[in-house]
């Protein structure tokens, strides 16, 4: 079952706001390819996402977006970037979709160092979710951090917070032993019959 993409519009608003701080142009499809090839060699990204960031072996197709209004990612192998969208912010957004989709492919990881390097340390954590869910937002934030810089990532994170875009999993509360004992006492008190004096 596919997750509902409930934070899509909030994410779009947040990134448009943040792009004013860090966006820079990539004029041609060749520039985009060169940019992605250079970014995919970054060691922190390779460690986190393994072969999912590879744009040469996976043969990422970059279409010029002719005849389309929107930038888009298709599956795990193709992005389309029309003229208006040719900047590093949009390109990283679409690349984050590609990486998110690729994390689903061959998701088994053994405990060997080689397999963790090949598959990436965040593969299990960021699998699944909606197209613009918290997993996608976390990948996008990582790409901005490592490809553009800390200031850009801080601007994007601030915009995410302002527009209530989740980029982490929901916190789950684990009750303490004391809380569990108190709850058991309260339940026991509710089930104990009250005897009325005659």
QUINOR-V359778 format. One line per field, one symbol per residue. phi: phi as a letter, one per 40 degrees, with the letter a starting at -180 (. if undefined). psi: psi as a letter, one per 30 degrees, with the letter a starting at -180 (. if undefined). burial: 1 if it has 16 or more other ideal C-beta (glycine too) atoms within 10 Angstrom, else 0. A space follows every 50 residues. Layout:
phi=???
psi=???
burial=???
This chain:
phi=.cccccbdcccccccccccccbcbcbcbccccdcccccccccdcccccbf ccccbcccfccbccgdgbcbcabbgbaabbbcdcccaccccccccccccd cccccfccbccccdcccccgcbdccbcggcdbcccccccdcccccccbic cccccccccdcccfccbbcccbcbcccccccccccccccccccccccc
psi=kkkkifgeeeeeeeeeeeffegkkljeleeeeeeeeeeeffkeeeeeefb fffkfeefikkjlfgkglfkklkjbgfklkjlefgilfeeeeeeeeeeee efffkhgkkagleeeeeefkfgeeegkallegaeeeeeeeeeeeefeele eeeeeeeeeeeeghkkgllkkkkjkleeeeeeeeeeeeeefkkkkkk.
burial=00000010011001101110011001000001101100110000110111 11111001010100100000111001001111001111111111111111 11100000000000000111011001001111111111111111111100 011011101100101110000000000000000000000000000000
